[in-house]
Amino acid sequence: MIKVIIITGPTAVGKTKLSVEIANFLKTDIINGDAFQIYQKMDIGTAKPSPEIRAKIKHHLCDFLNPLQPYSIYDYQKDVRALISKMHQEGKVPLLVGGSGLYLDCVIYDYELEGHGRSKELEEELSHLDNEAVHAILQDMDSIAAQKIHPNNRKRVLRAIELAFEQQVNRNRKDVPLYDVLYLFLTDDREALYQSINERVEEMFSRGLLGEVEKLFPEHLGIQARKAIGYKELIPYLEGKITLEEAKEKIKQATRNYAKRQWTWFRNRQDIVQVQINRSDFSKTIEEVKTLIDQFMGV
């Protein structure tokens, strides 16, 4: 089986910083595993790796799509699997990096995706999430639909998620990976992570997040792209409905909630190797991950 390494974890935990070191260590490329870093011109709000980083290390499926264009999970699965095969043929270890758990899982496991239809197993796929967490997934995908459906109406929420993806998710072989995978989940003390999230949001504004959204909205921001955190909260401000400070607080809260869902998605997964990051000395985290990779690769 092809060996694949995944680096995931909650937002603001240090995935980009670690992945650059690991890509250099493995002499390989990075495949983006974030649902919104695919879009061009959405740089600050998606915490996209800088152009300088991407000039040194090739990032596939990053910064390549017009924000007006849709890109389904089916498209992502197809493209990433093709990249994995190509990189393997080139003698490179595929390195997937990002926090979108469902996107990563649909590549690694035997999900069959189609363009339409009712998934008979979606409830099972999301059975470890409570109604509020499932509704939050819908909120991320289609905030308008989420406003119309009560979180406790789980059946309708699930159907709306399917429609938002415009595809069918059906796993034929449960928990059977298509690749030999080292699935690394970076984690941190919750309060420390929340502080990091709040600081990151402040930094995004100092770097020009508002200006970035102003340039895109409304003519250059498609339905799917405008659901990204940091963009959807600023739209009401641009429409004169809330203050800038209110929008900023909403971004912080939405990002913290997203981090909670990322923790929930990977909680108690036997296929996951959890790595507690060392914020005071991140080099120790890097060395720990390198050791885990050496063991995985049989070095």
Residue pairs with C-beta under 8 A, 6 or more apart in sequence:
1 177
1 178
1 179
1 180
2 84
2 85
2 88
2 94
2 179
2 180
3 93
3 94
3 179
3 180
3 181
3 182
3 296
3 297
4 84
4 93
4 94
4 95
4 96
4 108
4 179
4 180
4 181
4 182
5 22
5 26
5 93
5 94
5 95
5 96
5 181
5 182
5 184
5 293
5 296
6 33
6 95
6 96
6 97
6 104
6 108
6 181
6 182
6 183
6 184
7 15
7 18
7 19
7 22
7 95
7 96
7 97
7 184
7 186
7 289
8 15
8 33
8 96
8 97
8 98
8 99
8 101
8 104
8 183
8 184
8 185
8 186
8 262
8 266
9 15
9 99
9 184
9 185
9 186
9 187
9 262
9 275
10 99
10 186
10 187
10 188
10 193
10 258
10 259
10 262
10 263
11 47
11 99
11 197
11 200
11 255
11 258
11 259
11 262
12 47
12 193
12 196
12 197
12 200
12 255
12 259
13 186
13 187
13 188
13 193
13 196
13 277
14 186
14 277
14 282
14 285
15 97
15 98
15 99
15 186
16 47
16 49
16 53
16 97
17 282
18 186
18 282
18 285
18 286
18 289
19 30
19 95
19 97
20 49
20 53
20 56
20 57
21 286
22 95
22 286
22 289
22 290
22 293
23 29
23 30
23 57
23 95
24 57
25 290
25 293
26 92
26 93
26 95
26 293
27 92
28 87
28 92
28 93
28 94
28 95
29 57
29 58
29 59
29 60
29 87
29 92
29 95
30 49
30 57
30 58
30 59
30 60
30 62
30 95
30 96
30 97
31 59
31 60
31 61
31 80
31 83
31 84
31 94
31 95
31 96
31 97
32 38
32 59
32 60
32 61
32 62
32 97
32 98
33 96
33 97
33 98
33 99
33 100
33 103
33 104
34 46
34 62
34 98
34 99
34 100
34 103
35 76
35 98
35 100
35 103
36 42
36 45
36 46
36 225
36 228
37 46
37 47
37 48
37 49
37 62
37 63
37 98
38 61
38 62
38 63
38 64
38 65
38 71
39 46
39 63
39 65
39 66
39 67
39 225
39 228
40 63
40 64
40 65
40 66
40 67
41 67
41 212
41 215
41 216
41 220
42 48
42 67
42 212
42 216
42 225
42 228
42 231
43 63
43 212
44 204
44 207
44 208
44 209
44 212
44 230
45 204
45 209
45 212
45 213
45 228
45 229
45 230
45 231
46 228
46 230
47 200
47 204
48 62
48 63
49 59
49 62
53 59
54 62
54 63
60 83
61 76
61 79
61 80
61 83
65 71
66 222
67 216
67 220
67 221
67 222
67 225
67 226
68 220
68 221
68 222
68 225
69 222
70 166
70 222
70 223
70 224
71 224
72 113
72 115
72 165
72 166
72 167
73 102
73 103
73 106
73 113
73 165
73 167
73 169
74 113
74 114
74 115
74 165
74 167
76 103
76 106
76 107
77 103
77 106
77 107
77 111
77 113
80 96
80 107
81 107
81 178
83 94
84 94
84 107
84 179
87 93
87 94
88 94
93 297
96 104
96 107
98 104
99 262
101 262
101 265
101 266
102 265
105 111
106 113
106 169
108 177
108 178
108 179
108 181
108 183
109 171
109 173
109 175
109 176
109 177
109 178
110 171
110 172
110 173
110 176
110 178
111 169
111 170
111 171
112 168
112 169
112 170
112 171
112 172
113 167
113 168
113 169
114 167
114 168
114 170
115 166
115 167
115 168
116 166
116 167
116 168
117 168
118 159
118 162
118 168
119 125
119 158
119 162
119 168
119 169
119 170
120 170
121 169
121 170
121 171
122 158
122 161
122 162
122 169
123 154
123 158
125 169
125 171
126 134
126 137
126 158
128 264
128 267
128 268
129 137
129 261
129 264
129 265
131 151
131 152
131 154
131 157
132 151
133 261
133 264
134 151
134 154
134 157
134 158
134 161
135 146
135 149
135 151
135 157
136 257
136 261
137 161
137 261
138 145
138 146
138 149
138 157
138 160
138 161
138 164
139 146
140 227
140 229
140 258
141 161
141 164
141 165
141 227
142 160
142 163
142 164
142 227
143 227
143 232
145 160
145 163
145 164
146 157
146 160
149 156
149 157
149 160
151 157
162 168
162 169
175 271
177 271
181 271
182 273
182 292
182 293
182 296
183 269
183 271
183 272
183 273
184 272
184 273
184 275
184 289
184 292
185 266
185 269
185 272
185 273
185 274
185 275
186 275
186 277
186 285
187 263
187 274
187 275
187 276
187 277
188 196
188 276
188 277
188 279
192 279
193 259
194 256
194 259
197 252
197 255
197 256
197 259
198 252
200 255
201 230
201 248
201 251
201 252
201 255
204 230
205 248
209 230
209 234
210 234
210 244
213 221
213 230
213 231
213 234
213 235
213 238
214 238
216 225
216 231
217 226
217 231
217 234
217 235
217 238
221 231
225 231
226 232
226 235
229 251
229 254
229 255
229 258
230 251
230 255
232 254
233 247
233 250
233 251
233 254
234 247
234 251
236 242
236 247
237 243
237 244
237 246
237 247
242 250
266 272
273 292
275 285
275 288
275 289
275 292
277 285
278 284
278 285
